[in-house]
Amino acid sequence: MKGQSRIKRGRGFAGVYDYVMDHDDPEWVGGTISAKSRNGVISEFASVASMRKDIDKPVWHESLRLPAGEHIDNDKWEAIGDEFMRRMGFNDGSQYIMVKHNKPDGEHIHIIANRIHPDGSVFYGRNENLEATRIIQQLEKDFDLTITKGPELDENDKIVRPDNASVTKNELEKSLRTGEAPDRQMLQALVADAVKGKPSVREFVQRLNDAGVDVNPNVANKTGKMNGFSFILQGSEIAFSGSKLGDKYKLSSLLKSGLDYKPERDTEFLKELKHYYENSQSQSNNKAESEAAQRASEGINRLERGRSRDNTALSDNDRRTKINNNKNEQVSIGTERGSAGRERTDRVNEPVNQRNDHGSKAGDSRGLQDHQRQNAEMGNTGSNGSIRDRGSELSVLAATPERARKGSGSLDQQHIGREQADRPTVSIEKLKSIAQQVKDLAAPLLKRAFDIKDRTTKAVYDQLNQMRCKTYDIGMRDSKTGKMMNLEKTGDEVLRYIPKMKQMNAAGNDIYIRPGKDENSGLVLIDDIDQITV
């Protein structure tokens, strides 16, 4: 007989009741609830649960399953269920029901119980999953059931854990979604490899750091007693103690495997390592946040300086517009006196050119240079590709009096007017608001629990924290077939995927990491470009 892999707890009785009664030909076996209807059962459970509003999850749910093809009657099931609940620690007044499902792959009963007892006490169930496994093994003997293979018990009647702990259902489902091995399995392999060759504690920690694993020693600050290690993949948020990885990763097992631990030599190192591990994460995040704020401030300052230059350019344009208006007046005077012809036009050009020289001497040369630069950017060049100067434009105007009579204005005026119309007017407050919005939309900084020794991991970590994207596109091109494989990953997932990428890269495959396809980051990946091309 087997129990489910993990006893479940919940908030509402209606959901679990409907689940149990909705499939596999349910049969009522027994229990301590007097009601038999759905509403009656749920109401009876809820009335007692309401006595303890402080308990968030009063629902308790377990199942007991026979091997495939076996069957026992409901009376025996009821006796087994009652004894199981008693040994688990539920008292005589506890509320629970038992419902049988007849399935070909294993007849079983579901037990739904209330953790709140009628006297107001609570069932807490410390280590209840291990305890349930031990009780089930005893019930198989007591009720003459088929003895199924269960966990091994030691001389103290405690379950002996397997060398390698199995992955959970959630870990397996996540692995199927992401295409990555579960953290638990990766850590098991990396720790087992790091302990080979009888390394010292320092060497053991260094090997794991180089492999992308941070190590947190469980060492007492006062006494220096060493109790074991916790391990976490760099970039991950889930740490595993040695016992969570399996029996062979506990300190006693690591010592048997050859880990060279000497308290007089290693205690101070382990204390420093623990202190560093516990404080480096907050220090790293604070430093990164400070750098991000500084970059945002520098960006705003650059915007303000740019706006100041724009205002200066507008001032220069105003002066040039005034000069050109005076020039047009001179041109108009010359064209109205048609009898004077070319002679009068030449005299008009003379004061215009004098004014142009005077403006340069008065300090307008900077404005002229800016205007020539703007004309070059807009493609305002002569037939030979050179930038038109101010004198040549005035000569053209003077030689074509029809344009002056139509009031079309000079080329300078047209360009200046178009530039002013196209120029966006954005306040500094608006720019600061935009910069803040960009900062708010950026992905949070990646966490780093311990100093990263692997150069590749550190380089990727630093670059991701500069890019601050929510997702990234990992592209991998097969060197043999030329086919591309693309994966969408978060920053943390990218860091955890580095060992796999390094392995593929060592085999000759090309790999890139760029902002995800849905990112609106403004970042563009430029690849395979040399200095000459830049």
ROMIVO-482818 format. One record per residue (C-alpha): x, y, z. Coordinates in steps of 0.02 Angstrom, whole numbers, plus 50000, padded with zeros to 5 digits. Example, Ala and Ser with C-alpha at 12.3 -4.5 7.8 and 13.67 -1.06 7.14 Angstrom:
2
<r <50615,49775,50390>>;
<r <50684,49947,50357>>;
end
This chain:
534
<r <50000,50000,50000>>;
<r <50063,50173,49955>>;
<r <50020,50349,50007>>;
<r <50028,50496,49888>>;
<r <50199,50574,49866>>;
<r <50154,50727,49969>>;
<r <50008,50760,50085>>;
<r <49911,50911,50024>>;
<r <49838,51056,50121>>;
<r <49711,51183,50062>>;
<r <49597,51327,50107>>;
<r <49424,51268,50055>>;
<r <49333,51103,50080>>;
<r <49216,51126,49932>>;
<r <49354,51111,49802>>;
<r <49433,50951,49867>>;
<r <49262,50871,49900>>;
<r <49205,50906,49721>>;
<r <49369,50836,49653>>;
<r <49354,50673,49751>>;
<r <49170,50647,49711>>;
<r <49181,50690,49526>>;
<r <49276,50542,49451>>;
<r <49319,50356,49461>>;
<r <49151,50292,49530>>;
<r <49167,50361,49708>>;
<r <49101,50257,49854>>;
<r <49073,50323,50029>>;
<r <49180,50218,50149>>;
<r <49165,50304,50317>>;
<r <49229,50442,50429>>;
<r <49169,50549,50574>>;
<r <49058,50673,50480>>;
<r <48872,50639,50511>>;
<r <48809,50725,50352>>;
<r <48813,50635,50185>>;
<r <48757,50769,50062>>;
<r <48882,50887,49981>>;
<r <48819,51045,50065>>;
<r <48800,50956,50231>>;
<r <48979,50889,50231>>;
<r <49054,51056,50178>>;
<r <48950,51151,50308>>;
<r <49000,51033,50448>>;
<r <49185,51050,50404>>;
<r <49173,51240,50388>>;
<r <49083,51267,50553>>;
<r <49227,51189,50652>>;
<r <49362,51269,50543>>;
<r <49288,51441,50579>>;
<r <49343,51422,50761>>;
<r <49522,51459,50709>>;
<r <49527,51605,50588>>;
<r <49716,51611,50610>>;
<r <49740,51445,50519>>;
<r <49749,51485,50333>>;
<r <49741,51305,50269>>;
<r <49628,51194,50374>>;
<r <49604,51061,50237>>;
<r <49710,50901,50247>>;
<r <49707,50774,50104>>;
<r <49793,50604,50090>>;
<r <49762,50445,49990>>;
<r <49805,50260,50020>>;
<r <49826,50148,49867>>;
<r <49834,49958,49844>>;
<r <49944,49875,49712>>;
<r <49862,49858,49540>>;
<r <49731,49719,49531>>;
<r <49704,49701,49719>>;
<r <49539,49733,49809>>;
<r <49474,49740,49987>>;
<r <49297,49773,50049>>;
<r <49239,49940,50119>>;
<r <49235,49881,50300>>;
<r <49419,49837,50295>>;
<r <49458,50001,50208>>;
<r <49366,50094,50347>>;
<r <49465,50003,50482>>;
<r <49630,50039,50393>>;
<r <49584,50222,50371>>;
<r <49531,50246,50553>>;
<r <49692,50167,50618>>;
<r <49798,50270,50497>>;
<r <49719,50433,50559>>;
<r <49740,50383,50741>>;
<r <49925,50344,50718>>;
<r <49952,50504,50620>>;
<r <49895,50603,50773>>;
<r <49714,50649,50738>>;
<r <49614,50631,50900>>;
<r <49447,50543,50925>>;
<r <49345,50700,50890>>;
<r <49434,50745,50728>>;
<r <49330,50771,50571>>;
<r <49369,50668,50416>>;
<r <49285,50569,50277>>;
<r <49347,50422,50171>>;
<r <49296,50395,49989>>;
<r <49350,50246,49883>>;
<r <49394,50251,49698>>;
<r <49393,50092,49596>>;
<r <49533,50109,49468>>;
<r <49614,49965,49373>>;
<r <49787,50030,49408>>;
<r <49757,50033,49595>>;
<r <49605,50037,49709>>;
<r <49625,50176,49836>>;
<r <49537,50285,49962>>;
<r <49545,50474,49983>>;
<r <49544,50544,50160>>;
<r <49486,50725,50180>>;
<r <49513,50792,50356>>;
<r <49496,50952,50455>>;
<r <49657,51007,50540>>;
<r <49551,51105,50665>>;
<r <49482,50994,50802>>;
<r <49313,51029,50887>>;
<r <49405,51082,51046>>;
<r <49498,51217,50947>>;
<r <49666,51127,50943>>;
<r <49762,51109,50780>>;
<r <49846,50963,50694>>;
<r <50018,51027,50639>>;
<r <50091,50863,50575>>;
<r <50278,50889,50585>>;
<r <50369,50779,50457>>;
<r <50201,50707,50411>>;
<r <50253,50638,50243>>;
<r <50393,50534,50318>>;
<r <50282,50483,50462>>;
<r <50142,50430,50344>>;
<r <50264,50319,50246>>;
<r <50322,50234,50405>>;
<r <50143,50205,50467>>;
<r <50088,50133,50299>>;
<r <50227,50003,50306>>;
<r <50168,49951,50479>>;
<r <49985,49942,50424>>;
<r <50030,49823,50282>>;
<r <50092,49699,50413>>;
<r <49952,49730,50538>>;
<r <49811,49705,50411>>;
<r <49895,49566,50312>>;
<r <49913,49669,50154>>;
<r <50038,49644,50014>>;
<r <50205,49710,50071>>;
<r <50259,49841,49946>>;
<r <50435,49906,49927>>;
<r <50456,50059,50034>>;
<r <50599,50162,50102>>;
<r <50729,50075,50208>>;
<r <50720,50100,50396>>;
<r <50872,50110,50508>>;
<r <50893,50034,50682>>;
<r <50799,50182,50757>>;
<r <50649,50149,50643>>;
<r <50687,50306,50543>>;
<r <50681,50312,50354>>;
<r <50849,50301,50267>>;
<r <50853,50431,50131>>;
<r <50913,50381,49957>>;
<r <51085,50435,49899>>;
<r <51005,50549,49769>>;
<r <50839,50631,49813>>;
<r <50709,50623,49675>>;
<r <50650,50780,49587>>;
<r <50477,50843,49633>>;
<r <50330,50853,49514>>;
<r <50347,51043,49503>>;
<r <50533,51028,49464>>;
<r <50498,50901,49328>>;
<r <50360,51008,49250>>;
<r <50473,51161,49250>>;
<r <50611,51059,49168>>;
<r <50493,51006,49029>>;
<r <50441,51188,49001>>;
<r <50617,51261,48998>>;
<r <50715,51117,48924>>;
<r <50840,51128,49068>>;
<r <50887,50995,49194>>;
<r <50811,51028,49367>>;
<r <50922,51123,49489>>;
<r <50921,50975,49607>>;
<r <50993,50856,49477>>;
<r <51123,50981,49416>>;
<r <51183,51012,49594>>;
<r <51190,50826,49632>>;
<r <51306,50798,49482>>;
<r <51415,50950,49517>>;
<r <51438,50915,49703>>;
<r <51477,50731,49671>>;
<r <51608,50783,49544>>;
<r <51684,50916,49659>>;
<r <51716,50794,49802>>;
<r <51818,50674,49694>>;
<r <52003,50659,49730>>;
<r <51993,50698,49916>>;
<r <51998,50888,49903>>;
<r <52021,51007,50049>>;
<r <51871,51112,50099>>;
<r <51945,51262,50007>>;
<r <51972,51160,49850>>;
<r <51796,51088,49863>>;
<r <51719,51262,49873>>;
<r <51830,51328,49733>>;
<r <51783,51186,49617>>;
<r <51599,51220,49644>>;
<r <51621,51408,49619>>;
<r <51710,51376,49454>>;
<r <51565,51263,49402>>;
<r <51437,51401,49439>>;
<r <51383,51344,49613>>;
<r <51385,51451,49770>>;
<r <51418,51364,49936>>;
<r <51349,51420,50104>>;
<r <51424,51326,50253>>;
<r <51310,51292,50401>>;
<r <51438,51333,50536>>;
<r <51399,51397,50711>>;
<r <51468,51572,50740>>;
<r <51512,51544,50923>>;
<r <51568,51363,50932>>;
<r <51626,51342,50752>>;
<r <51535,51175,50740>>;
<r <51513,51123,50559>>;
<r <51344,51047,50515>>;
<r <51345,51040,50326>>;
<r <51329,51144,50167>>;
<r <51192,51224,50064>>;
<r <51214,51238,49876>>;
<r <51136,51356,49749>>;
<r <51165,51377,49563>>;
<r <51227,51551,49524>>;
<r <51081,51652,49457>>;
<r <50953,51542,49543>>;
<r <50849,51585,49696>>;
<r <50827,51408,49764>>;
<r <50959,51338,49882>>;
<r <50969,51154,49929>>;
<r <51042,51087,50089>>;
<r <51147,50930,50073>>;
<r <51007,50823,50145>>;
<r <50884,50893,50015>>;
<r <50999,50831,49878>>;
<r <51012,50658,49955>>;
<r <51100,50559,50089>>;
<r <51269,50562,50000>>;
<r <51275,50753,50006>>;
<r <51262,50769,50195>>;
<r <51422,50819,50283>>;
<r <51451,50646,50357>>;
<r <51435,50567,50184>>;
<r <51547,50697,50102>>;
<r <51680,50660,50233>>;
<r <51666,50474,50196>>;
<r <51685,50514,50010>>;
<r <51853,50597,50044>>;
<r <51819,50780,50085>>;
<r <51970,50837,50187>>;
<r <51897,50940,50330>>;
<r <52007,50994,50476>>;
<r <51920,51109,50602>>;
<r <52080,51193,50661>>;
<r <52123,51238,50481>>;
<r <51953,51269,50401>>;
<r <51840,51347,50536>>;
<r <51892,51528,50506>>;
<r <51879,51507,50318>>;
<r <51705,51434,50334>>;
<r <51649,51575,50449>>;
<r <51713,51705,50326>>;
<r <51629,51613,50182>>;
<r <51464,51609,50275>>;
<r <51475,51794,50317>>;
<r <51518,51837,50137>>;
<r <51378,51731,50070>>;
<r <51248,51812,50182>>;
<r <51303,51992,50147>>;
<r <51364,51993,49967>>;
<r <51190,51982,49891>>;
<r <51126,52144,49969>>;
<r <51292,52232,49938>>;
<r <51293,52179,49756>>;
<r <51114,52236,49730>>;
<r <51144,52403,49817>>;
<r <51299,52436,49711>>;
<r <51209,52391,49550>>;
<r <51060,52501,49595>>;
<r <51178,52646,49632>>;
<r <51266,52623,49464>>;
<r <51098,52617,49375>>;
<r <51042,52778,49461>>;
<r <51207,52862,49413>>;
<r <51186,52811,49232>>;
<r <51009,52879,49230>>;
<r <51071,53045,49304>>;
<r <51209,53057,49174>>;
<r <51082,53026,49037>>;
<r <50971,53168,49099>>;
<r <51122,53285,49108>>;
<r <51165,53243,48929>>;
<r <50987,53282,48877>>;
<r <50995,53449,48967>>;
<r <51161,53494,48883>>;
<r <51087,53447,48715>>;
<r <50936,53557,48746>>;
<r <51053,53701,48793>>;
<r <51145,53679,48628>>;
<r <50977,53680,48537>>;
<r <50931,53846,48618>>;
<r <51099,53919,48562>>;
<r <51070,53858,48386>>;
<r <50896,53937,48384>>;
<r <50972,54101,48440>>;
<r <51097,54094,48297>>;
<r <50955,54054,48176>>;
<r <50858,54207,48237>>;
<r <51008,54318,48199>>;
<r <51029,54242,48027>>;
<r <50843,54265,47990>>;
<r <50856,54451,48033>>;
<r <51009,54471,47920>>;
<r <50922,54382,47776>>;
<r <50768,54494,47795>>;
<r <50880,54645,47774>>;
<r <50957,54564,47621>>;
<r <50787,54533,47543>>;
<r <50743,54716,47568>>;
<r <50899,54763,47472>>;
<r <50857,54638,47336>>;
<r <50679,54709,47321>>;
<r <50746,54887,47304>>;
<r <50860,54831,47165>>;
<r <50727,54735,47067>>;
<r <50596,54874,47073>>;
<r <50712,54989,46975>>;
<r <50709,54885,46818>>;
<r <50782,55027,46711>>;
<r <50947,55019,46804>>;
<r <50957,54833,46761>>;
<r <51117,54741,46802>>;
<r <51204,54900,46865>>;
<r <51078,54925,47005>>;
<r <51081,54741,47051>>;
<r <51269,54745,47068>>;
<r <51256,54893,47186>>;
<r <51128,54798,47289>>;
<r <51249,54651,47303>>;
<r <51387,54760,47367>>;
<r <51307,54811,47533>>;
<r <51241,54636,47554>>;
<r <51415,54562,47543>>;
<r <51477,54697,47658>>;
<r <51346,54649,47785>>;
<r <51397,54468,47769>>;
<r <51577,54514,47806>>;
<r <51523,54625,47949>>;
<r <51419,54485,48025>>;
<r <51569,54370,48023>>;
<r <51677,54500,48108>>;
<r <51541,54526,48239>>;
<r <51555,54345,48296>>;
<r <51425,54262,48185>>;
<r <51553,54143,48111>>;
<r <51497,54007,48233>>;
<r <51318,54026,48173>>;
<r <51375,54015,47992>>;
<r <51473,53857,48027>>;
<r <51321,53780,48115>>;
<r <51211,53826,47968>>;
<r <51333,53751,47843>>;
<r <51339,53593,47946>>;
<r <51148,53584,47950>>;
<r <51140,53609,47763>>;
<r <51264,53468,47739>>;
<r <51159,53352,47847>>;
<r <51002,53395,47748>>;
<r <51088,53365,47580>>;
<r <51091,53551,47533>>;
<r <51245,53543,47422>>;
<r <51289,53615,47253>>;
<r <51309,53519,47092>>;
<r <51490,53483,47131>>;
<r <51446,53411,47302>>;
<r <51512,53560,47401>>;
<r <51408,53650,47531>>;
<r <51331,53811,47464>>;
<r <51397,53965,47552>>;
<r <51290,54114,47598>>;
<r <51362,54229,47463>>;
<r <51322,54108,47322>>;
<r <51140,54094,47376>>;
<r <51123,54284,47383>>;
<r <51198,54300,47210>>;
<r <51069,54179,47141>>;
<r <50928,54276,47223>>;
<r <50991,54441,47158>>;
<r <51004,54371,46981>>;
<r <50823,54306,46983>>;
<r <50710,54451,47032>>;
<r <50552,54348,46997>>;
<r <50579,54245,47155>>;
<r <50596,54404,47258>>;
<r <50434,54475,47183>>;
<r <50340,54313,47225>>;
<r <50391,54331,47408>>;
<r <50460,54155,47419>>;
<r <50599,54211,47538>>;
<r <50781,54158,47537>>;
<r <50840,53979,47543>>;
<r <50909,54017,47716>>;
<r <50738,54070,47777>>;
<r <50655,53914,47706>>;
<r <50782,53799,47788>>;
<r <50774,53888,47954>>;
<r <50585,53888,47956>>;
<r <50578,53703,47914>>;
<r <50706,53661,48049>>;
<r <50610,53759,48181>>;
<r <50446,53678,48131>>;
<r <50520,53503,48138>>;
<r <50612,53529,48301>>;
<r <50520,53442,48447>>;
<r <50492,53547,48601>>;
<r <50512,53435,48754>>;
<r <50530,53504,48931>>;
<r <50667,53444,49048>>;
<r <50530,53382,49166>>;
<r <50459,53276,49025>>;
<r <50631,53204,48987>>;
<r <50657,53161,49170>>;
<r <50486,53078,49172>>;
<r <50531,52974,49019>>;
<r <50698,52923,49096>>;
<r <50609,52868,49255>>;
<r <50482,52767,49155>>;
<r <50625,52678,49064>>;
<r <50707,52639,49231>>;
<r <50543,52575,49305>>;
<r <50510,52463,49155>>;
<r <50683,52385,49161>>;
<r <50697,52209,49229>>;
<r <50758,52193,49409>>;
<r <50943,52170,49437>>;
<r <50999,51989,49441>>;
<r <51048,51922,49611>>;
<r <51221,51857,49650>>;
<r <51244,51762,49812>>;
<r <51432,51737,49804>>;
<r <51584,51798,49708>>;
<r <51579,51724,49532>>;
<r <51744,51642,49487>>;
<r <51699,51580,49314>>;
<r <51747,51716,49190>>;
<r <51611,51675,49066>>;
<r <51475,51678,49198>>;
<r <51540,51843,49268>>;
<r <51547,51924,49094>>;
<r <51369,51868,49053>>;
<r <51308,51920,49226>>;
<r <51381,52096,49207>>;
<r <51313,52119,49031>>;
<r <51138,52060,49077>>;
<r <51134,52183,49221>>;
<r <51179,52321,49099>>;
<r <51045,52270,48973>>;
<r <50909,52246,49106>>;
<r <50788,52156,48988>>;
<r <50646,52048,49052>>;
<r <50682,51911,48924>>;
<r <50827,51864,48811>>;
<r <50841,51767,48649>>;
<r <50977,51634,48652>>;
<r <51027,51584,48476>>;
<r <51131,51428,48445>>;
<r <51188,51378,48271>>;
<r <51236,51197,48242>>;
<r <51410,51194,48166>>;
<r <51372,51037,48066>>;
<r <51198,51069,47997>>;
<r <51194,51260,48006>>;
<r <51022,51254,48087>>;
<r <50976,51384,48218>>;
<r <50893,51344,48384>>;
<r <50817,51488,48481>>;
<r <50765,51490,48664>>;
<r <50676,51628,48759>>;
<r <50747,51645,48936>>;
<r <50741,51763,49083>>;
<r <50904,51831,49151>>;
<r <50911,51703,49292>>;
<r <50877,51563,49168>>;
<r <51016,51625,49053>>;
<r <51141,51615,49197>>;
<r <51086,51439,49240>>;
<r <51100,51389,49057>>;
<r <51283,51444,49044>>;
<r <51359,51271,49078>>;
<r <51256,51200,48935>>;
<r <51303,51345,48819>>;
<r <51488,51326,48862>>;
<r <51477,51141,48820>>;
<r <51395,51177,48652>>;
<r <51516,51319,48614>>;
<r <51665,51205,48650>>;
<r <51595,51085,48520>>;
<r <51609,51223,48388>>;
<r <51431,51291,48390>>;
<r <51401,51479,48377>>;
<r <51299,51558,48517>>;
<r <51229,51733,48544>>;
<r <51122,51816,48677>>;
<r <51016,51967,48631>>;
<r <50858,52056,48695>>;
<r <50702,51950,48680>>;
<r <50593,51968,48527>>;
<r <50457,52059,48624>>;
<r <50579,52178,48710>>;
<r <50561,52364,48675>>;
<r <50732,52402,48747>>;
<r <50809,52498,48602>>;
<r <50958,52380,48608>>;
<r <51023,52305,48445>>;
<r <51144,52159,48429>>;
<r <51289,52190,48309>>;
<r <51387,52033,48268>>;
<r <51542,51990,48168>>;
<r <51600,52170,48146>>;
<r <51781,52227,48151>>;
<r <51861,52395,48189>>;
<r <51885,52444,48007>>;
<r <51700,52414,47970>>;
<r <51650,52520,48121>>;
end
